[in-house]
Amino acid sequence: MDESNLESIMGLIMHGGDAKGKAIEAIKAAKGRNFELAEKKLQEANQSLLLAHQSQTEQLAKEAAGQGISVSLLMVHGQDHLMNAITFIDLAKEVVDVYRELTRVEGEVNGKN
């Protein structure tokens, strides 16, 4: 595996893992009713996801150009990180919305709205 492929794959792993971590932080912030922070973490997660996608696109472009790449365990690991990040971000958005709605309903029940 050449160095540019390795860098691209490591970017996929690093940014995919970061995106997942930021999504988890968003859920924790929403659980603490800090919705501003939750939205910030979701934005950060999406930025990291974009970087991970760019790494994946580099690999796909090489393959499309006929520069065959070998599928390694590292590549599979990187793709796994990317797919987990996508799943966690989608889930985190829903969980943040659920906590936001729960907070609204609690306010109504307690006479705050």
N, CA, C and O atoms as a DFTB+ gen file, in Angstrom:
452 C
 N C O
     1  1       0.858      -1.174       0.000
     2  2       0.000       0.000       0.000
     3  2       0.902       1.234       0.000
     4  3       1.802       1.368       0.828
     5  1       0.632       2.137      -0.960
     6  2       1.472       3.330      -1.015
     7  2       1.045       4.337       0.052
     8  3      -0.017       4.222       0.663
     9  1       1.910       5.320       0.249
    10  2       1.700       6.258       1.349
    11  2       0.439       7.101       1.176
    12  3      -0.233       7.399       2.163
    13  1       0.101       7.492      -0.055
    14  2      -1.103       8.309      -0.249
    15  2      -2.366       7.506       0.067
    16  3      -3.328       8.050       0.610
    17  1      -2.365       6.214      -0.272
    18  2      -3.509       5.369       0.092
    19  2      -3.611       5.227       1.603
    20  3      -4.704       5.287       2.167
    21  1      -2.480       5.041       2.249
    22  2      -2.473       4.900       3.704
    23  2      -2.984       6.176       4.368
    24  3      -3.776       6.110       5.308
    25  1      -2.537       7.335       3.886
    26  2      -3.000       8.609       4.454
    27  2      -4.505       8.772       4.273
    28  3      -5.205       9.223       5.180
    29  1      -4.988       8.405       3.106
    30  2      -6.416       8.511       2.827
    31  2      -7.223       7.595       3.741
    32  3      -8.252       7.999       4.284
    33  1      -6.758       6.373       3.906
    34  2      -7.454       5.419       4.773
    35  2      -7.404       5.880       6.231
    36  3      -8.396       5.766       6.951
    37  1      -6.267       6.393       6.663
    38  2      -6.163       6.876       8.042
    39  2      -7.083       8.080       8.257
    40  3      -7.638       8.252       9.342
    41  1      -7.243       8.914       7.223
    42  2      -8.189      10.026       7.310
    43  2      -9.610       9.531       7.484
    44  3     -10.393      10.104       8.241
    45  1      -9.933       8.470       6.782
    46  2     -11.257       7.865       6.895
    47  2     -11.496       7.377       8.326
    48  3     -12.556       7.618       8.902
    49  1     -10.517       6.700       8.881
    50  2     -10.626       6.182      10.251
    51  2     -10.702       7.322      11.258
    52  3     -11.575       7.339      12.125
    53  1      -9.790       8.266      11.139
    54  2      -9.705       9.363      12.102
    55  2     -10.959      10.237      12.076
    56  3     -11.556      10.498      13.120
    57  1     -11.355      10.684      10.894
    58  2     -12.500      11.591      10.795
    59  2     -13.819      10.869      11.051
    60  3     -14.746      11.447      11.618
    61  1     -13.903       9.607      10.635
    62  2     -15.103       8.831      10.935
    63  2     -15.278       8.635      12.431
    64  3     -16.380       8.779      12.960
    65  1     -14.190       8.305      13.108
    66  2     -14.246       8.137      14.563
    67  2     -14.576       9.429      15.279
    68  3     -15.323       9.430      16.258
    69  1     -14.017      10.538      14.790
    70  2     -14.295      11.845      15.388
    71  2     -15.766      12.208      15.203
    72  3     -16.398      12.725      16.125
    73  1     -16.308      11.943      14.025
    74  2     -17.716      12.253      13.762
    75  2     -18.630      11.486      14.712
    76  3     -19.582      12.048      15.254
    77  1     -18.340      10.213      14.910
    78  2     -19.143       9.400      15.828
    79  2     -19.042       9.952      17.247
    80  3     -20.048      10.058      17.948
    81  1     -17.836      10.301      17.666
    82  2     -17.643      10.842      19.008
    83  2     -18.408      12.138      19.230
    84  3     -18.988      12.345      20.296
    85  1     -18.411      13.013      18.225
    86  2     -19.146      14.279      18.334
    87  2     -20.654      14.019      18.399
    88  3     -21.374      14.732      19.097
    89  1     -21.131      13.012      17.682
    90  2     -22.554      12.665      17.737
    91  2     -22.933      12.192      19.138
    92  3     -23.997      12.542      19.650
    93  1     -22.074      11.409      19.745
    94  2     -22.326      10.949      21.116
    95  2     -22.329      12.136      22.075
    96  3     -23.158      12.198      22.983
    97  1     -21.406      13.077      21.878
    98  2     -21.378      14.287      22.712
    99  2     -22.663      15.094      22.547
   100  3     -23.144      15.691      23.509
   101  1     -23.217      15.118      21.347
   102  2     -24.478      15.833      21.105
   103  2     -25.612      15.209      21.912
   104  3     -26.427      15.921      22.499
   105  1     -25.661      13.886      21.940
   106  2     -26.696      13.200      22.720
   107  2     -26.546      13.525      24.199
   108  3     -27.535      13.802      24.878
   109  1     -25.322      13.494      24.700
   110  2     -25.088      13.796      26.119
   111  2     -25.480      15.232      26.445
   112  3     -26.050      15.495      27.504
   113  1     -25.179      16.158      25.543
   114  2     -25.549      17.559      25.767
   115  2     -27.070      17.706      25.800
   116  3     -27.607      18.427      26.641
   117  1     -27.758      17.032      24.896
   118  2     -29.220      17.098      24.875
   119  2     -29.815      16.484      26.138
   120  3     -30.803      16.983      26.676
   121  1     -29.213      15.416      26.599
   122  2     -29.686      14.785      27.835
   123  2     -29.592      15.765      28.998
   124  3     -30.432      15.760      29.897
   125  1     -28.561      16.603      28.971
   126  2     -28.402      17.633      29.992
   127  2     -29.178      18.903      29.684
   128  3     -29.027      19.915      30.369
   129  1     -30.010      18.845      28.651
   130  2     -30.869      19.949      28.206
   131  2     -30.073      21.158      27.702
   132  3     -30.554      22.291      27.739
   133  1     -28.863      20.903      27.236
   134  2     -28.040      21.958      26.640
   135  2     -28.145      21.817      25.117
   136  3     -27.267      21.245      24.471
   137  1     -29.225      22.343      24.567
   138  2     -29.518      22.136      23.150
   139  2     -28.619      22.954      22.236
   140  3     -28.360      22.558      21.099
   141  1     -28.148      24.078      22.722
   142  2     -27.202      24.867      21.925
   143  2     -25.911      24.069      21.712
   144  3     -25.386      24.009      20.601
   145  1     -25.411      23.464      22.778
   146  2     -24.206      22.639      22.670
   147  2     -24.479      21.402      21.814
   148  3     -23.630      20.993      21.022
   149  1     -25.645      20.815      21.970
   150  2     -25.996      19.633      21.174
   151  2     -25.956      19.962      19.684
   152  3     -25.420      19.188      18.892
   153  1     -26.516      21.101      19.302
   154  2     -26.501      21.507      17.889
   155  2     -25.078      21.771      17.411
   156  3     -24.722      21.432      16.282
   157  1     -24.270      22.375      18.273
   158  2     -22.866      22.639      17.919
   159  2     -22.131      21.321      17.667
   160  3     -21.379      21.199      16.700
   161  1     -22.352      20.344      18.534
   162  2     -21.692      19.044      18.383
   163  2     -22.172      18.315      17.128
   164  3     -21.390      17.624      16.475
   165  1     -23.449      18.467      16.792
   166  2     -23.952      17.866      15.556
   167  2     -23.300      18.515      14.335
   168  3     -22.970      17.834      13.364
   169  1     -23.117      19.831      14.390
   170  2     -22.430      20.519      13.289
   171  2     -20.992      20.027      13.169
   172  3     -20.505      19.778      12.067
   173  1     -20.314      19.889      14.309
   174  2     -18.936      19.387      14.298
   175  2     -18.889      17.957      13.758
   176  3     -17.978      17.598      13.012
   177  1     -19.865      17.153      14.136
   178  2     -19.929      15.773      13.642
   179  2     -20.082      15.763      12.127
   180  3     -19.432      14.977      11.438
   181  1     -20.934      16.629      11.616
   182  2     -21.130      16.697      10.167
   183  2     -19.884      17.186       9.443
   184  3     -19.600      16.739       8.332
   185  1     -19.135      18.100      10.060
   186  2     -17.880      18.565       9.455
   187  2     -16.873      17.419       9.382
   188  3     -16.206      17.241       8.363
   189  1     -16.765      16.650      10.450
   190  2     -15.857      15.500      10.447
   191  2     -16.315      14.448       9.445
   192  3     -15.494      13.815       8.781
   193  1     -17.624      14.264       9.341
   194  2     -18.158      13.310       8.378
   195  2     -17.803      13.729       6.952
   196  3     -17.470      12.887       6.119
   197  1     -17.874      15.015       6.677
   198  2     -17.503      15.516       5.353
   199  2     -16.041      15.193       5.046
   200  3     -15.715      14.782       3.932
   201  1     -15.164      15.378       6.029
   202  2     -13.748      15.054       5.837
   203  2     -13.553      13.554       5.600
   204  3     -12.733      13.152       4.774
   205  1     -14.301      12.744       6.321
   206  2     -14.215      11.293       6.117
   207  2     -14.695      10.924       4.717
   208  3     -14.098      10.076       4.054
   209  1     -15.767      11.556       4.275
   210  2     -16.273      11.303       2.922
   211  2     -15.244      11.703       1.869
   212  3     -15.106      11.036       0.844
   213  1     -14.526      12.792       2.127
   214  2     -13.493      13.217       1.178
   215  2     -12.404      12.154       1.065
   216  3     -11.905      11.883      -0.027
   217  1     -12.041      11.559       2.185
   218  2     -11.052      10.481       2.162
   219  2     -11.576       9.292       1.369
   220  3     -10.843       8.689       0.585
   221  1     -12.833       8.962       1.573
   222  2     -13.432       7.851       0.837
   223  2     -13.481       8.172      -0.661
   224  3     -13.207       7.307      -1.493
   225  1     -13.826       9.402      -0.995
   226  2     -13.919       9.810      -2.398
   227  2     -12.570       9.705      -3.094
   228  3     -12.506       9.346      -4.270
   229  1     -11.491      10.017      -2.378
   230  2     -10.146       9.854      -2.948
   231  2      -9.927       8.405      -3.371
   232  3      -9.416       8.138      -4.459
   233  1     -10.311       7.489      -2.518
   234  2     -10.142       6.070      -2.821
   235  2     -11.019       5.651      -4.003
   236  3     -10.571       4.917      -4.884
   237  1     -12.253       6.114      -4.019
   238  2     -13.164       5.765      -5.105
   239  2     -12.695       6.346      -6.436
   240  3     -12.822       5.699      -7.475
   241  1     -12.159       7.557      -6.409
   242  2     -11.665       8.189      -7.635
   243  2     -10.488       7.414      -8.205
   244  3     -10.390       7.240      -9.420
   245  1      -9.601       6.951      -7.347
   246  2      -8.461       6.149      -7.805
   247  2      -8.944       4.855      -8.455
   248  3      -8.450       4.449      -9.507
   249  1      -9.900       4.230      -7.818
   250  2     -10.436       2.983      -8.363
   251  2     -11.105       3.238      -9.719
   252  3     -10.918       2.467     -10.660
   253  1     -11.880       4.314      -9.813
   254  2     -12.569       4.638     -11.063
   255  2     -11.590       4.979     -12.184
   256  3     -11.882       4.759     -13.360
   257  1     -10.430       5.514     -11.813
   258  2      -9.413       5.878     -12.799
   259  2      -8.566       4.681     -13.215
   260  3      -7.621       4.821     -13.992
   261  1      -8.905       3.518     -12.701
   262  2      -8.173       2.319     -13.073
   263  2      -6.952       2.044     -12.223
   264  3      -6.189       1.118     -12.500
   265  1      -6.766       2.844     -11.194
   266  2      -5.649       2.616     -10.268
   267  2      -6.159       1.683      -9.174
   268  3      -6.506       2.119      -8.076
   269  1      -6.196       0.422      -9.488
   270  2      -6.726      -0.551      -8.546
   271  2      -6.111      -0.416      -7.167
   272  3      -4.896      -0.279      -7.020
   273  1      -6.951      -0.457      -6.181
   274  2      -6.473      -0.405      -4.803
   275  2      -6.760      -1.753      -4.159
   276  3      -7.770      -2.395      -4.446
   277  1      -5.871      -2.157      -3.304
   278  2      -6.094      -3.427      -2.619
   279  2      -6.993      -3.185      -1.409
   280  3      -6.838      -2.206      -0.678
   281  1      -7.915      -4.086      -1.227
   282  2      -8.795      -3.992      -0.072
   283  2      -8.068      -4.639       1.097
   284  3      -7.810      -5.843       1.109
   285  1      -7.752      -3.818       2.060
   286  2      -7.019      -4.300       3.227
   287  2      -7.923      -4.253       4.450
   288  3      -9.007      -3.672       4.418
   289  1      -7.470      -4.860       5.502
   290  2      -8.207      -4.801       6.759
   291  2      -8.331      -3.353       7.220
   292  3      -9.351      -2.965       7.789
   293  1      -7.300      -2.560       6.977
   294  2      -7.338      -1.146       7.337
   295  2      -8.442      -0.421       6.569
   296  3      -9.155       0.405       7.138
   297  1      -8.584      -0.726       5.284
   298  2      -9.636      -0.110       4.472
   299  2     -11.013      -0.507       4.991
   300  3     -11.903       0.337       5.099
   301  1     -11.193      -1.772       5.308
   302  2     -12.469      -2.245       5.846
   303  2     -12.758      -1.548       7.173
   304  3     -13.893      -1.150       7.435
   305  1     -11.747      -1.405       7.993
   306  2     -11.893      -0.723       9.282
   307  2     -12.328       0.728       9.062
   308  3     -13.200       1.234       9.768
   309  1     -11.725       1.383       8.094
   310  2     -12.086       2.762       7.782
   311  2     -13.526       2.882       7.313
   312  3     -14.245       3.791       7.729
   313  1     -13.949       1.969       6.449
   314  2     -15.333       1.986       5.971
   315  2     -16.304       1.727       7.123
   316  3     -17.390       2.305       7.170
   317  1     -15.910       0.865       8.038
   318  2     -16.728       0.581       9.213
   319  2     -16.904       1.845      10.053
   320  3     -18.007       2.148      10.509
   321  1     -15.812       2.575      10.251
   322  2     -15.889       3.835      11.003
   323  2     -16.833       4.816      10.318
   324  3     -17.641       5.472      10.976
   325  1     -16.728       4.914       9.005
   326  2     -17.577       5.840       8.261
   327  2     -19.053       5.471       8.406
   328  3     -19.881       6.336       8.692
   329  1     -19.381       4.220       8.215
   330  2     -20.780       3.803       8.308
   331  2     -21.328       3.972       9.727
   332  3     -22.480       4.365       9.909
   333  1     -20.504       3.676      10.723
   334  2     -20.943       3.897      12.105
   335  2     -21.177       5.374      12.372
   336  3     -22.133       5.736      13.058
   337  1     -20.322       6.222      11.840
   338  2     -20.484       7.664      12.033
   339  2     -21.796       8.141      11.423
   340  3     -22.530       8.909      12.045
   341  1     -22.090       7.692      10.219
   342  2     -23.337       8.085       9.563
   343  2     -24.535       7.652      10.401
   344  3     -25.472       8.424      10.604
   345  1     -24.498       6.421      10.882
   346  2     -25.593       5.893      11.696
   347  2     -25.743       6.681      12.992
   348  3     -26.854       7.049      13.372
   349  1     -24.630       6.940      13.670
   350  2     -24.689       7.664      14.939
   351  2     -25.175       9.092      14.759
   352  3     -25.929       9.593      15.592
   353  1     -24.762       9.753      13.694
   354  2     -25.212      11.126      13.463
   355  2     -26.716      11.146      13.213
   356  3     -27.429      11.980      13.769
   357  1     -27.195      10.234      12.381
   358  2     -28.641      10.159      12.133
   359  2     -29.399       9.904      13.430
   360  3     -30.420      10.540      13.694
   361  1     -28.903       8.984      14.229
   362  2     -29.543       8.667      15.500
   363  2     -29.473       9.853      16.464
   364  3     -30.454      10.167      17.138
   365  1     -28.325      10.504      16.527
   366  2     -28.150      11.634      17.442
   367  2     -29.130      12.757      17.123
   368  3     -29.679      13.374      18.036
   369  1     -29.353      13.027      15.853
   370  2     -30.319      14.067      15.471
   371  2     -31.699      13.737      16.024
   372  3     -32.392      14.610      16.545
   373  1     -32.087      12.488      15.909
   374  2     -33.396      12.069      16.412
   375  2     -33.463      12.147      17.937
   376  3     -34.465      12.599      18.491
   377  1     -32.415      11.716      18.607
   378  2     -32.400      11.738      20.073
   379  2     -32.437      13.177      20.585
   380  3     -33.140      13.469      21.552
   381  1     -31.694      14.069      19.954
   382  2     -31.726      15.485      20.349
   383  2     -33.148      16.021      20.196
   384  3     -33.643      16.732      21.070
   385  1     -33.800      15.682      19.094
   386  2     -35.185      16.124      18.895
   387  2     -36.116      15.560      19.963
   388  3     -37.016      16.257      20.432
   389  1     -35.907      14.307      20.349
   390  2     -36.745      13.698      21.391
   391  2     -36.550      14.426      22.719
   392  3     -37.526      14.722      23.408
   393  1     -35.300      14.717      23.085
   394  2     -35.057      15.452      24.331
   395  2     -35.641      16.860      24.270
   396  3     -36.152      17.365      25.270
   397  1     -35.568      17.487      23.113
   398  2     -36.136      18.827      22.955
   399  2     -37.659      18.778      23.164
   400  3     -38.222      19.625      23.857
   401  1     -38.306      17.795      22.566
   402  2     -39.759      17.651      22.717
   403  2     -40.122      17.286      24.155
   404  3     -41.104      17.793      24.696
   405  1     -39.341      16.417      24.766
   406  2     -39.577      16.048      26.160
   407  2     -39.491      17.277      27.060
   408  3     -40.312      17.450      27.961
   409  1     -38.512      18.115      26.819
   410  2     -38.348      19.338      27.605
   411  2     -39.552      20.258      27.419
   412  3     -40.030      20.860      28.381
   413  1     -40.040      20.366      26.186
   414  2     -41.211      21.200      25.913
   415  2     -42.437      20.667      26.660
   416  3     -43.169      21.433      27.286
   417  1     -42.653      19.354      26.591
   418  2     -43.810      18.744      27.251
   419  2     -43.695      18.882      28.765
   420  3     -44.683      19.181      29.436
   421  1     -42.509      18.668      29.301
   422  2     -42.310      18.839      30.751
   423  2     -42.646      20.265      31.168
   424  3     -43.239      20.486      32.224
   425  1     -42.271      21.217      30.346
   426  2     -42.591      22.614      30.643
   427  2     -44.087      22.860      30.656
   428  3     -44.589      23.599      31.502
   429  1     -44.801      22.248      29.726
   430  2     -46.259      22.395      29.694
   431  2     -46.900      21.761      30.918
   432  3     -47.800      22.339      31.527
   433  1     -46.436      20.573      31.274
   434  2     -46.994      19.861      32.424
   435  2     -46.740      20.634      33.713
   436  3     -47.589      20.677      34.602
   437  1     -45.581      21.234      33.800
   438  2     -45.220      21.981      35.004
   439  2     -45.678      23.432      34.945
   440  3     -45.348      24.220      35.831
   441  1     -46.437      23.796      33.909
   442  2     -46.991      25.138      33.801
   443  2     -46.000      26.215      33.431
   444  3     -46.224      27.389      33.727
   445  1     -44.903      25.839      32.788
   446  2     -43.891      26.839      32.438
   447  2     -44.095      27.403      31.040
   448  3     -43.419      28.360      30.662
   449  1     -45.005      26.838      30.268
   450  2     -45.258      27.363      28.907
   451  2     -46.705      27.708      28.727
   452  3     -47.103      28.160      27.654
